[in-house]
Amino acid sequence: MLFGGTVRHLDDVKRLRSDGFDFGEIAFLSQRARCYWWESGLSNNSSDKFFLIAHGPHEEAENDIAYLRDRHIPNIKATIDILSRMNITSLNIHMAMDKSVSRLVIDEKINVLGELVEYASKNNVLINLENISETVNELEPAIAEISNLGLTLDTGHANLDTLENKSISIVRNLGKSIRHCHFHDNLGGQMPHGDLHLPVGKGNIDFKSIITELLAVDYRGTITLEASPELQVVSKKRLETIINQIRGISNEQ
């Protein structure tokens, strides 16, 4: 598994490199961010072990087809255009498909996701859909319909609006579609107030069980540690300790 942290400006890239991370996940959350990275001159280099992936804009109106077509999809496509220039090949996106979203809107989202995946593939970019409040049954139709759509497993989101963290069921049922993970902790509760983005070990999420399930499906992909910058190293060390414990390796600190 490869560990990274969130990137909002160039200084974050320098910090993650110096702290021994494998990659950074650039947050393309707004037009301003897109302009900043377009002008940065930064790009992935095949000779560099450290690399960049991307997080697309958040979805602001989850039940509005006009917003989806007129704003959200164009914003994601604009992000893909920049990723092509930066040689970034992985994009995580938000597109809610839980029970709060109407069936009509979900069907339209599956249609536009197919269009996005095709558009992205022409730019050598893979799209991963991040779980927000969805169950396995709510995620599965999009994964089944769109052959090249991947998943981003967000452990913190999976711990909200539920009595039991949904990460385990997502890995067990859709593990082969998981291309990326977001690891952060919280104390449960409801979205959005419960989405605390605590470092690993500071909430009530059972990361050992989640990692055990990921290892069982031979997951070897990327994990972004979505805690505050100064606590990302703490999360990384705790996860490395957990992985070594599962594998029966002595972890000398």
Beta strands, then each sheet from edge to edge (+ up, - down):
strand 1: 2-7
strand 2: 23-27
strand 3: 51-55
strand 4: 90-93
strand 5: 126-130
strand 6: 150-154
strand 7: 178-183
strand 8: 222-225
sheet 1: 1+ 2+ 3+ 4+ 5+ 6+ 7+ 8+ 1+
end
